[in-house]
């Protein structure tokens, strides 16, 4: 499985906001954004000309890093979103939000999307009673997500639920039983991803 092994905190500093790539650490004063809010590199504190292309690129990179996708994975997801009816940008965010690894994270069963992806990849979660180890698996309304019975990852999942303050409205979570359900397709107003999807559409439409 291809994955980005670069420094996580550098990615947050590059985008200028917390992408919550390191789970609990992002909530403490050790977060790189709190200590060094400028971009990484020798010229991080210099002035950068904000061209139209740069703004579009930064939004795409921000979304890609936020959900932990490589460039080819993100481009393929965009291609599928563009073939669906409705606004392409909203379709893209909806597809990213309903990936199994993101749903596991949104339910509070993992401290970060990277941890959620690893738990799914190792077969610790089930969808409608069937074991699924594909992070990009698309969850649909009324699907039931549960931790596999006897999974050795149960202590890790329970620790993650202790850090979860609330669950997004389009999901329902039972942290005692370690099960969750997707109630409906998420609306744009219910997706708190800090990106302007219209700029991503403009970038790929060139």
Phi and psi in degrees as GROMACS dihedral restraints (atoms count N, CA, C in turn):
[ dihedral_restraints ]
;  ai    aj    ak    al  type     phi  dphi    fc
    3     4     5     6     1   -71.9    20    10
    4     5     6     7     1   141.4    20    10
    6     7     8     9     1  -153.7    20    10
    7     8     9    10     1   158.4    20    10
    9    10    11    12     1   -86.3    20    10
   10    11    12    13     1   119.7    20    10
   12    13    14    15     1  -107.4    20    10
   13    14    15    16     1    15.4    20    10
   15    16    17    18     1   -72.8    20    10
   16    17    18    19     1   168.2    20    10
   18    19    20    21     1   -63.7    20    10
   19    20    21    22     1   124.2    20    10
   21    22    23    24     1   -67.8    20    10
   22    23    24    25     1   -43.2    20    10
   24    25    26    27     1   -66.3    20    10
   25    26    27    28     1   -30.2    20    10
   27    28    29    30     1   -65.3    20    10
   28    29    30    31     1   -33.8    20    10
   30    31    32    33     1   -66.1    20    10
   31    32    33    34     1   -41.7    20    10
   33    34    35    36     1   -64.3    20    10
   34    35    36    37     1   -43.7    20    10
   36    37    38    39     1   -64.8    20    10
   37    38    39    40     1   -36.7    20    10
   39    40    41    42     1   -63.5    20    10
   40    41    42    43     1   -39.6    20    10
   42    43    44    45     1   -86.3    20    10
   43    44    45    46     1   -12.0    20    10
   45    46    47    48     1    78.0    20    10
   46    47    48    49     1    18.2    20    10
   48    49    50    51     1  -158.1    20    10
   49    50    51    52     1   163.8    20    10
   51    52    53    54     1   -73.7    20    10
   52    53    54    55     1   124.6    20    10
   54    55    56    57     1  -100.6    20    10
   55    56    57    58     1    -1.0    20    10
   57    58    59    60     1    53.3    20    10
   58    59    60    61     1    51.6    20    10
   60    61    62    63     1   -89.1    20    10
   61    62    63    64     1   -13.7    20    10
   63    64    65    66     1  -120.6    20    10
   64    65    66    67     1    23.3    20    10
   66    67    68    69     1    63.1    20    10
   67    68    69    70     1  -124.5    20    10
   69    70    71    72     1   -62.0    20    10
   70    71    72    73     1   -32.6    20    10
   72    73    74    75     1   -58.8    20    10
   73    74    75    76     1   -33.1    20    10
   75    76    77    78     1   -66.3    20    10
   76    77    78    79     1   -17.1    20    10
   78    79    80    81     1   -94.9    20    10
   79    80    81    82     1    -0.4    20    10
   81    82    83    84     1  -108.4    20    10
   82    83    84    85     1   175.2    20    10
   84    85    86    87     1   -73.3    20    10
   85    86    87    88     1    -7.3    20    10
   87    88    89    90     1   -78.3    20    10
   88    89    90    91     1    -9.3    20    10
   90    91    92    93     1   -57.6    20    10
   91    92    93    94     1   134.2    20    10
   93    94    95    96     1   -62.1    20    10
   94    95    96    97     1   -33.3    20    10
   96    97    98    99     1   -63.8    20    10
   97    98    99   100     1   -36.4    20    10
   99   100   101   102     1   -69.1    20    10
  100   101   102   103     1   -34.0    20    10
  102   103   104   105     1   -90.8    20    10
  103   104   105   106     1   -37.5    20    10
  105   106   107   108     1  -140.0    20    10
  106   107   108   109     1    95.4    20    10
  108   109   110   111     1   -83.1    20    10
  109   110   111   112     1     0.4    20    10
  111   112   113   114     1   -96.0    20    10
  112   113   114   115     1   159.7    20    10
  114   115   116   117     1   -61.8    20    10
  115   116   117   118     1   154.0    20    10
  117   118   119   120     1   -75.2    20    10
  118   119   120   121     1   166.9    20    10
  120   121   122   123     1   101.5    20    10
  121   122   123   124     1   167.0    20    10
  123   124   125   126     1   -60.1    20    10
  124   125   126   127     1   -34.3    20    10
  126   127   128   129     1  -106.8    20    10
  127   128   129   130     1    25.0    20    10
  129   130   131   132     1   -60.4    20    10
  130   131   132   133     1   -31.9    20    10
  132   133   134   135     1   -94.3    20    10
  133   134   135   136     1     2.7    20    10
  135   136   137   138     1   -78.5    20    10
  136   137   138   139     1   172.1    20    10
  138   139   140   141     1   -86.9    20    10
  139   140   141   142     1   134.5    20    10
  141   142   143   144     1  -118.0    20    10
  142   143   144   145     1   131.5    20    10
  144   145   146   147     1   -70.5    20    10
  145   146   147   148     1   119.4    20    10
  147   148   149   150     1   -85.9    20    10
  148   149   150   151     1    84.1    20    10
  150   151   152   153     1   -80.5    20    10
  151   152   153   154     1   166.8    20    10
  153   154   155   156     1   -62.9    20    10
  154   155   156   157     1   -41.9    20    10
  156   157   158   159     1   -64.2    20    10
  157   158   159   160     1   -40.0    20    10
  159   160   161   162     1   -63.0    20    10
  160   161   162   163     1   -42.0    20    10
  162   163   164   165     1   -62.4    20    10
  163   164   165   166     1   -42.1    20    10
  165   166   167   168     1   -65.9    20    10
  166   167   168   169     1   -42.9    20    10
  168   169   170   171     1   -63.7    20    10
  169   170   171   172     1   -42.5    20    10
  171   172   173   174     1   -64.1    20    10
  172   173   174   175     1   -36.9    20    10
  174   175   176   177     1   -66.4    20    10
  175   176   177   178     1   -40.2    20    10
  177   178   179   180     1   -65.9    20    10
  178   179   180   181     1   -44.9    20    10
  180   181   182   183     1   -64.1    20    10
  181   182   183   184     1   -38.4    20    10
  183   184   185   186     1   -62.6    20    10
  184   185   186   187     1   -46.5    20    10
  186   187   188   189     1   -65.5    20    10
  187   188   189   190     1   -42.0    20    10
  189   190   191   192     1   -62.9    20    10
  190   191   192   193     1   -43.4    20    10
  192   193   194   195     1   -73.8    20    10
  193   194   195   196     1   -33.3    20    10
  195   196   197   198     1   -60.4    20    10
  196   197   198   199     1   -41.6    20    10
  198   199   200   201     1   -95.4    20    10
  199   200   201   202     1    -3.7    20    10
  201   202   203   204     1    74.3    20    10
  202   203   204   205     1    35.9    20    10
  204   205   206   207     1  -104.2    20    10
  205   206   207   208     1   149.0    20    10
  207   208   209   210     1   -80.2    20    10
  208   209   210   211     1   167.7    20    10
  210   211   212   213     1   -58.9    20    10
  211   212   213   214     1   -45.8    20    10
  213   214   215   216     1   -65.3    20    10
  214   215   216   217     1   -39.2    20    10
  216   217   218   219     1   -63.2    20    10
  217   218   219   220     1   -43.0    20    10
  219   220   221   222     1   -66.1    20    10
  220   221   222   223     1   -42.3    20    10
  222   223   224   225     1   -64.5    20    10
  223   224   225   226     1   -40.0    20    10
  225   226   227   228     1   -65.7    20    10
  226   227   228   229     1   -38.0    20    10
  228   229   230   231     1   -65.1    20    10
  229   230   231   232     1   -41.2    20    10
  231   232   233   234     1   -62.9    20    10
  232   233   234   235     1   -40.5    20    10
  234   235   236   237     1   -61.2    20    10
  235   236   237   238     1   -40.8    20    10
  237   238   239   240     1   -67.5    20    10
  238   239   240   241     1   -39.8    20    10
  240   241   242   243     1   -64.8    20    10
  241   242   243   244     1   -35.2    20    10
  243   244   245   246     1   -70.1    20    10
  244   245   246   247     1   -20.9    20    10
  246   247   248   249     1   -87.8    20    10
  247   248   249   250     1    -7.3    20    10
  249   250   251   252     1   -89.7    20    10
  250   251   252   253     1   159.0    20    10
  252   253   254   255     1   -75.4    20    10
  253   254   255   256     1   148.8    20    10
  255   256   257   258     1   102.0    20    10
  256   257   258   259     1   175.8    20    10
  258   259   260   261     1   -59.7    20    10
  259   260   261   262     1   128.1    20    10
  261   262   263   264     1   -61.4    20    10
  262   263   264   265     1   -40.4    20    10
  264   265   266   267     1   -61.6    20    10
  265   266   267   268     1   -44.8    20    10
  267   268   269   270     1   -68.2    20    10
  268   269   270   271     1   -37.7    20    10
  270   271   272   273     1   -61.2    20    10
  271   272   273   274     1   -40.0    20    10
  273   274   275   276     1   -62.4    20    10
  274   275   276   277     1   -49.1    20    10
  276   277   278   279     1   -64.0    20    10
  277   278   279   280     1   -37.7    20    10
  279   280   281   282     1   -64.8    20    10
  280   281   282   283     1   -40.0    20    10
  282   283   284   285     1   -67.8    20    10
  283   284   285   286     1   -37.7    20    10
  285   286   287   288     1   -68.8    20    10
  286   287   288   289     1   -39.8    20    10
  288   289   290   291     1   -67.0    20    10
  289   290   291   292     1   -33.5    20    10
  291   292   293   294     1   -93.7    20    10
  292   293   294   295     1    10.5    20    10
  294   295   296   297     1   -62.8    20    10
  295   296   297   298     1   145.1    20    10
  297   298   299   300     1   -60.0    20    10
  298   299   300   301     1   -40.8    20    10
  300   301   302   303     1   -64.7    20    10
  301   302   303   304     1   -37.5    20    10
  303   304   305   306     1   -70.3    20    10
  304   305   306   307     1   -37.7    20    10
  306   307   308   309     1   -64.0    20    10
  307   308   309   310     1   -41.8    20    10
  309   310   311   312     1   -59.5    20    10
  310   311   312   313     1   -41.6    20    10
  312   313   314   315     1   -67.3    20    10
  313   314   315   316     1   -45.0    20    10
  315   316   317   318     1   -63.7    20    10
  316   317   318   319     1   -30.6    20    10
  318   319   320   321     1   -73.5    20    10
  319   320   321   322     1   -12.8    20    10
  321   322   323   324     1    89.7    20    10
  322   323   324   325     1    16.3    20    10
  324   325   326   327     1   -90.1    20    10
  325   326   327   328     1     1.0    20    10
  327   328   329   330     1  -149.3    20    10
  328   329   330   331     1   149.9    20    10
  330   331   332   333     1   -77.7    20    10
  331   332   333   334     1   -19.3    20    10
  333   334   335   336     1  -153.8    20    10
  334   335   336   337     1   165.9    20    10
  336   337   338   339     1   -66.7    20    10
  337   338   339   340     1   -32.8    20    10
  339   340   341   342     1   -64.6    20    10
  340   341   342   343     1   -41.7    20    10
  342   343   344   345     1   -66.8    20    10
  343   344   345   346     1   -40.5    20    10
  345   346   347   348     1   -61.8    20    10
  346   347   348   349     1   -41.3    20    10
  348   349   350   351     1   -63.0    20    10
  349   350   351   352     1   -40.0    20    10
  351   352   353   354     1   -68.5    20    10
  352   353   354   355     1   -40.9    20    10
  354   355   356   357     1   -63.5    20    10
  355   356   357   358     1   -41.6    20    10
  357   358   359   360     1   -66.6    20    10
  358   359   360   361     1   -45.0    20    10
  360   361   362   363     1   -61.2    20    10
  361   362   363   364     1   -30.7    20    10
  363   364   365   366     1   -88.5    20    10
  364   365   366   367     1     6.7    20    10
  366   367   368   369     1    77.0    20    10
  367   368   369   370     1    29.0    20    10
  369   370   371   372     1   -85.6    20    10
  370   371   372   373     1   -12.3    20    10
  372   373   374   375     1  -117.6    20    10
  373   374   375   376     1   152.9    20    10
  375   376   377   378     1  -124.4    20    10
  376   377   378   379     1   147.4    20    10
  378   379   380   381     1  -120.1    20    10
  379   380   381   382     1   117.6    20    10
  381   382   383   384     1    54.9    20    10
  382   383   384   385     1    39.1    20    10
  384   385   386   387     1    82.7    20    10
  385   386   387   388     1     0.7    20    10
  387   388   389   390     1  -114.4    20    10
  388   389   390   391     1   134.5    20    10
  390   391   392   393     1   -67.9    20    10
  391   392   393   394     1   129.7    20    10
  393   394   395   396     1  -127.5    20    10
  394   395   396   397     1   125.3    20    10
  396   397   398   399     1  -119.8    20    10
  397   398   399   400     1    28.3    20    10
  399   400   401   402     1  -112.0    20    10
  400   401   402   403     1   107.7    20    10
  402   403   404   405     1   -56.4    20    10
  403   404   405   406     1   -32.1    20    10
  405   406   407   408     1   -85.2    20    10
  406   407   408   409     1     3.7    20    10
  408   409   410   411     1   -54.4    20    10
  409   410   411   412     1   129.8    20    10
  411   412   413   414     1   -84.8    20    10
  412   413   414   415     1   115.8    20    10
  414   415   416   417     1   -81.6    20    10
  415   416   417   418     1   142.0    20    10
  417   418   419   420     1  -119.3    20    10
  418   419   420   421     1   162.1    20    10
  420   421   422   423     1   -53.7    20    10
  421   422   423   424     1   140.6    20    10
  423   424   425   426     1    76.7    20    10
  424   425   426   427     1     0.8    20    10
  426   427   428   429     1   -71.8    20    10
  427   428   429   430     1   141.5    20    10
  429   430   431   432     1  -106.4    20    10
  430   431   432   433     1   123.8    20    10
  432   433   434   435     1  -107.7    20    10
  433   434   435   436     1   129.6    20    10
  435   436   437   438     1  -143.6    20    10
  436   437   438   439     1   154.0    20    10
  438   439   440   441     1   -76.4    20    10
  439   440   441   442     1   135.3    20    10
  441   442   443   444     1   -61.0    20    10
  442   443   444   445     1   133.0    20    10
  444   445   446   447     1   -60.4    20    10
  445   446   447   448     1   131.4    20    10
  447   448   449   450     1    80.4    20    10
  448   449   450   451     1     9.9    20    10
  450   451   452   453     1   -65.2    20    10
  451   452   453   454     1   132.6    20    10
  453   454   455   456     1   -69.4    20    10
  454   455   456   457     1    -8.9    20    10
  456   457   458   459     1   -86.5    20    10
  457   458   459   460     1     1.5    20    10
  459   460   461   462     1   -56.1    20    10
  460   461   462   463     1   -44.2    20    10
  462   463   464   465     1   -60.2    20    10
  463   464   465   466     1   -37.2    20    10
  465   466   467   468     1   -66.1    20    10
  466   467   468   469     1   -42.4    20    10
  468   469   470   471     1   -66.1    20    10
  469   470   471   472     1   -41.6    20    10
  471   472   473   474     1   -66.7    20    10
  472   473   474   475     1   -36.6    20    10
  474   475   476   477     1   -63.1    20    10
  475   476   477   478     1   -37.3    20    10
  477   478   479   480     1   -67.8    20    10
  478   479   480   481     1   -36.6    20    10
  480   481   482   483     1   -65.7    20    10
  481   482   483   484     1   -26.6    20    10
  483   484   485   486     1   -67.3    20    10
  484   485   486   487     1   -22.4    20    10
  486   487   488   489     1   -90.5    20    10
  487   488   489   490     1    -6.8    20    10
  489   490   491   492     1   -88.5    20    10
  490   491   492   493     1   118.6    20    10
  492   493   494   495     1   -84.9    20    10
  493   494   495   496     1   -39.3    20    10
  495   496   497   498     1  -153.9    20    10
  496   497   498   499     1   158.5    20    10
  498   499   500   501     1  -112.2    20    10
  499   500   501   502     1   140.5    20    10
  501   502   503   504     1   -55.8    20    10
  502   503   504   505     1   146.9    20    10
  504   505   506   507     1   -60.0    20    10
  505   506   507   508     1   -25.2    20    10
  507   508   509   510     1   -86.4    20    10
  508   509   510   511     1     4.1    20    10
  510   511   512   513     1  -125.0    20    10
  511   512   513   514     1   156.1    20    10
  513   514   515   516     1  -129.3    20    10
  514   515   516   517     1   128.2    20    10
  516   517   518   519     1  -123.3    20    10
  517   518   519   520     1   139.8    20    10
  519   520   521   522     1  -115.9    20    10
  520   521   522   523     1    96.1    20    10
  522   523   524   525     1   -72.6    20    10
  523   524   525   526     1   -20.2    20    10
  525   526   527   528     1   -75.4    20    10
  526   527   528   529     1   -44.6    20    10
  528   529   530   531     1   -88.9    20    10
  529   530   531   532     1    -3.8    20    10
  531   532   533   534     1    53.2    20    10
  532   533   534   535     1    48.5    20    10
  534   535   536   537     1  -131.0    20    10
  535   536   537   538     1   155.9    20    10
  537   538   539   540     1  -146.2    20    10
  538   539   540   541     1   162.9    20    10
  540   541   542   543     1  -140.4    20    10
  541   542   543   544     1   139.1    20    10
  543   544   545   546     1   -88.7    20    10
  544   545   546   547     1   116.6    20    10
  546   547   548   549     1   -81.1    20    10
  547   548   549   550     1   -37.9    20    10
  549   550   551   552     1  -164.3    20    10
  550   551   552   553     1   171.8    20    10
  552   553   554   555     1   -69.1    20    10
  553   554   555   556     1   136.3    20    10
  555   556   557   558     1   -70.3    20    10
  556   557   558   559     1   138.1    20    10
  558   559   560   561     1   -84.9    20    10
  559   560   561   562     1   160.0    20    10
  561   562   563   564     1   -59.2    20    10
  562   563   564   565     1   -37.5    20    10
  564   565   566   567     1   -67.3    20    10
  565   566   567   568     1   -18.9    20    10
  567   568   569   570     1   -94.5    20    10
  568   569   570   571     1     0.0    20    10
  570   571   572   573     1  -104.7    20    10
  571   572   573   574     1   113.5    20    10
  573   574   575   576     1   -93.5    20    10
  574   575   576   577     1    19.6    20    10
  576   577   578   579     1   -61.8    20    10
  577   578   579   580     1   125.2    20    10
  579   580   581   582     1   -80.3    20    10
  580   581   582   583     1    58.1    20    10
  582   583   584   585     1  -134.3    20    10
  583   584   585   586     1   156.4    20    10
  585   586   587   588     1  -102.2    20    10
  586   587   588   589     1    99.1    20    10
  588   589   590   591     1   -63.0    20    10
  589   590   591   592     1   -23.2    20    10
  591   592   593   594     1   -63.5    20    10
  592   593   594   595     1   -33.6    20    10
  594   595   596   597     1   -69.9    20    10
  595   596   597   598     1   -32.8    20    10
  597   598   599   600     1   -67.5    20    10
  598   599   600   601     1   -41.7    20    10
  600   601   602   603     1   -63.3    20    10
  601   602   603   604     1   -41.3    20    10
  603   604   605   606     1   -62.5    20    10
  604   605   606   607     1   -39.5    20    10
  606   607   608   609     1   -64.1    20    10
  607   608   609   610     1   -47.1    20    10
  609   610   611   612     1   -77.8    20    10
  610   611   612   613     1   -13.9    20    10
  612   613   614   615     1   -84.7    20    10
  613   614   615   616     1    -5.9    20    10
